[in-house]
Amino acid sequence: MSYKQRLITCPKCGFQFDVLYARAISCQGCPRLASDLSCELVRCPKCDHEFPVPRSAIRAVQALRKWRPRHPTYPF
């Protein structure tokens, strides 16, 4: 999974951002994200426009959730 797979462009203002950045900044405190971590919407950090997340970004975030370092002393 590369950083470019997680990039999203806002259809309203054209701002390009990482879906994880939007989840941390713009979606902070959203009841939908708190109840369902796989929310299908994302909010632009620049103009606050909410729109559906592209499938490529959803797959990238799901792959990141499954990732674990392969280190013998990793506690999880």
LOTI-126399 format. One record per residue: residue number from 1; residue in three letters; y, x, z of N, C-alpha, C in turn. Coordinates in steps of 0.1 Angstrom, whole numbers. Layout:
+------+------+-------+-------+-------+-------+-------+-------+-------+-------+-------+
! resi ! resn !   n_y !   n_x !   n_z !  ca_y !  ca_x !  ca_z !   c_y !   c_x !   c_z !
+------+------+-------+-------+-------+-------+-------+-------+-------+-------+-------+
!  NUM !  ALA !     Y !     X !     Z !     Y !     X !     Z !     Y !     X !     Z !
...
+------+------+-------+-------+-------+-------+-------+-------+-------+-------+-------+
end
This chain:
+------+------+-------+-------+-------+-------+-------+-------+-------+-------+-------+
! resi ! resn !   n_y !   n_x !   n_z !  ca_y !  ca_x !  ca_z !   c_y !   c_x !   c_z !
+------+------+-------+-------+-------+-------+-------+-------+-------+-------+-------+
!    1 !  MET !   -12 !     8 !     0 !     0 !     0 !     0 !    12 !     9 !     0 !
!    2 !  SER !    21 !     7 !    -9 !    33 !    15 !   -10 !    45 !     7 !    -5 !
!    3 !  TYR !    56 !    14 !    -2 !    68 !     8 !     2 !    73 !    -1 !    -9 !
!    4 !  LYS !    72 !     2 !   -22 !    77 !    -6 !   -32 !    70 !   -20 !   -33 !
!    5 !  GLN !    58 !   -20 !   -29 !    50 !   -33 !   -29 !    57 !   -43 !   -19 !
!    6 !  ARG !    63 !   -38 !    -8 !    69 !   -46 !     2 !    83 !   -50 !    -1 !
!    7 !  LEU !    89 !   -44 !   -12 !   103 !   -47 !   -15 !   105 !   -61 !   -21 !
!    8 !  ILE !   115 !   -68 !   -17 !   118 !   -81 !   -21 !   133 !   -81 !   -26 !
!    9 !  THR !   136 !   -89 !   -36 !   149 !   -91 !   -41 !   153 !  -105 !   -38 !
!   10 !  CYS !   164 !  -107 !   -32 !   169 !  -120 !   -29 !   174 !  -127 !   -42 !
!   11 !  PRO !   169 !  -139 !   -44 !   173 !  -146 !   -57 !   188 !  -151 !   -57 !
!   12 !  LYS !   194 !  -151 !   -45 !   208 !  -156 !   -44 !   218 !  -145 !   -46 !
!   13 !  CYS !   216 !  -134 !   -38 !   226 !  -123 !   -38 !   222 !  -110 !   -45 !
!   14 !  GLY !   208 !  -109 !   -48 !   203 !   -97 !   -55 !   201 !   -85 !   -45 !
!   15 !  PHE !   202 !   -87 !   -32 !   200 !   -76 !   -23 !   185 !   -73 !   -22 !
!   16 !  GLN !   182 !   -61 !   -23 !   168 !   -56 !   -22 !   164 !   -51 !    -8 !
!   17 !  PHE !   154 !   -56 !    -2 !   150 !   -52 !    11 !   135 !   -53 !    14 !
!   18 !  ASP !   131 !   -46 !    24 !   117 !   -46 !    28 !   114 !   -58 !    36 !
!   19 !  VAL !   102 !   -65 !    33 !    98 !   -77 !    40 !    97 !   -75 !    55 !
!   20 !  LEU !    93 !   -63 !    59 !    91 !   -60 !    73 !   105 !   -59 !    80 !
!   21 !  TYR !   115 !   -54 !    73 !   128 !   -53 !    78 !   134 !   -67 !    80 !
!   22 !  ALA !   131 !   -76 !    70 !   136 !   -90 !    72 !   129 !   -97 !    83 !
!   23 !  ARG !   116 !   -95 !    85 !   109 !  -101 !    96 !   115 !   -96 !   110 !
!   24 !  ALA !   118 !   -84 !   111 !   124 !   -78 !   123 !   138 !   -82 !   126 !
!   25 !  ILE !   146 !   -83 !   115 !   161 !   -86 !   117 !   164 !  -101 !   115 !
!   26 !  SER !   161 !  -106 !   103 !   165 !  -119 !   100 !   157 !  -130 !   105 !
!   27 !  CYS !   144 !  -128 !   107 !   135 !  -138 !   111 !   133 !  -138 !   127 !
!   28 !  GLN !   140 !  -129 !   133 !   139 !  -127 !   148 !   142 !  -141 !   154 !
!   29 !  GLY !   134 !  -145 !   163 !   137 !  -158 !   170 !   133 !  -170 !   163 !
!   30 !  CYS !   128 !  -169 !   151 !   124 !  -181 !   143 !   111 !  -187 !   149 !
!   31 !  PRO !   111 !  -200 !   152 !   100 !  -206 !   158 !    88 !  -207 !   148 !
!   32 !  ARG !    90 !  -207 !   135 !    79 !  -207 !   126 !    72 !  -194 !   126 !
!   33 !  LEU !    79 !  -183 !   126 !    73 !  -170 !   126 !    66 !  -167 !   139 !
!   34 !  ALA !    71 !  -172 !   150 !    65 !  -170 !   163 !    51 !  -178 !   164 !
!   35 !  SER !    51 !  -190 !   158 !    38 !  -198 !   159 !    28 !  -194 !   148 !
!   36 !  ASP !    33 !  -189 !   137 !    24 !  -185 !   126 !    29 !  -172 !   120 !
!   37 !  LEU !    22 !  -161 !   123 !    26 !  -148 !   119 !    26 !  -146 !   104 !
!   38 !  SER !    19 !  -155 !    97 !    19 !  -154 !    82 !    28 !  -164 !    75 !
!   39 !  CYS !    40 !  -165 !    80 !    49 !  -175 !    74 !    52 !  -172 !    59 !
!   40 !  GLU !    52 !  -182 !    51 !    54 !  -181 !    37 !    68 !  -179 !    32 !
!   41 !  LEU !    78 !  -179 !    42 !    92 !  -178 !    38 !    98 !  -165 !    44 !
!   42 !  VAL !   108 !  -161 !    38 !   116 !  -149 !    43 !   131 !  -152 !    42 !
!   43 !  ARG !   138 !  -146 !    51 !   153 !  -148 !    51 !   160 !  -135 !    47 !
!   44 !  CYS !   169 !  -136 !    38 !   177 !  -124 !    33 !   186 !  -119 !    45 !
!   45 !  PRO !   185 !  -106 !    48 !   193 !  -101 !    59 !   208 !  -100 !    55 !
!   46 !  LYS !   211 !  -101 !    42 !   225 !  -100 !    38 !   232 !  -114 !    37 !
!   47 !  CYS !   226 !  -123 !    30 !   233 !  -136 !    28 !   227 !  -148 !    36 !
!   48 !  ASP !   216 !  -145 !    43 !   209 !  -155 !    51 !   202 !  -166 !    43 !
!   49 !  HIS !   199 !  -164 !    30 !   192 !  -173 !    22 !   177 !  -173 !    25 !
!   50 !  GLU !   171 !  -184 !    27 !   157 !  -184 !    29 !   149 !  -188 !    17 !
!   51 !  PHE !   139 !  -181 !    13 !   131 !  -184 !     1 !   117 !  -179 !     3 !
!   52 !  PRO !   107 !  -184 !    -6 !    93 !  -181 !    -5 !    91 !  -166 !    -7 !
!   53 !  VAL !    82 !  -160 !     0 !    78 !  -146 !    -1 !    69 !  -144 !   -13 !
!   54 !  PRO !    72 !  -134 !   -22 !    63 !  -131 !   -33 !    49 !  -128 !   -29 !
!   55 !  ARG !    39 !  -131 !   -36 !    25 !  -128 !   -32 !    23 !  -113 !   -30 !
!   56 !  SER !    29 !  -105 !   -38 !    26 !   -90 !   -37 !    31 !   -85 !   -23 !
!   57 !  ALA !    42 !   -91 !   -18 !    47 !   -87 !    -5 !    38 !   -92 !     6 !
!   58 !  ILE !    32 !  -104 !     4 !    23 !  -110 !    14 !    11 !  -101 !    15 !
!   59 !  ARG !     5 !   -97 !     4 !    -7 !   -89 !     4 !    -4 !   -75 !    10 !
!   60 !  ALA !     8 !   -70 !     8 !    11 !   -57 !    14 !    12 !   -58 !    29 !
!   61 !  VAL !    18 !   -68 !    34 !    19 !   -70 !    49 !     5 !   -73 !    55 !
!   62 !  GLN !    -3 !   -80 !    48 !   -17 !   -83 !    53 !   -25 !   -70 !    54 !
!   63 !  ALA !   -23 !   -61 !    44 !   -30 !   -48 !    44 !   -25 !   -39 !    55 !
!   64 !  LEU !   -12 !   -40 !    58 !    -6 !   -33 !    69 !   -12 !   -37 !    83 !
!   65 !  ARG !   -14 !   -50 !    84 !   -20 !   -55 !    97 !   -34 !   -50 !    99 !
!   66 !  LYS !   -42 !   -48 !    89 !   -55 !   -43 !    90 !   -56 !   -28 !    92 !
!   67 !  TRP !   -45 !   -21 !    89 !   -45 !    -6 !    90 !   -46 !    -1 !   104 !
!   68 !  ARG !   -54 !     8 !   106 !   -56 !    15 !   119 !   -57 !    30 !   117 !
!   69 !  PRO !   -51 !    39 !   124 !   -52 !    53 !   122 !   -67 !    57 !   125 !
!   70 !  ARG !   -72 !    67 !   118 !   -85 !    71 !   121 !   -85 !    84 !   129 !
!   71 !  HIS !   -81 !    82 !   141 !   -81 !    93 !   151 !   -89 !    89 !   163 !
!   72 !  PRO !   -98 !    98 !   167 !  -108 !    95 !   178 !  -101 !    91 !   191 !
!   73 !  THR !   -89 !    95 !   194 !   -82 !    92 !   206 !   -73 !    80 !   206 !
!   74 !  TYR !   -73 !    73 !   194 !   -65 !    61 !   193 !   -71 !    50 !   202 !
!   75 !  PRO !   -63 !    44 !   211 !   -68 !    35 !   221 !   -73 !    21 !   216 !
!   76 !  PHE !   -69 !    18 !   204 !   -73 !     4 !   200 !   -85 !     4 !   192 !
+------+------+-------+-------+-------+-------+-------+-------+-------+-------+-------+
end
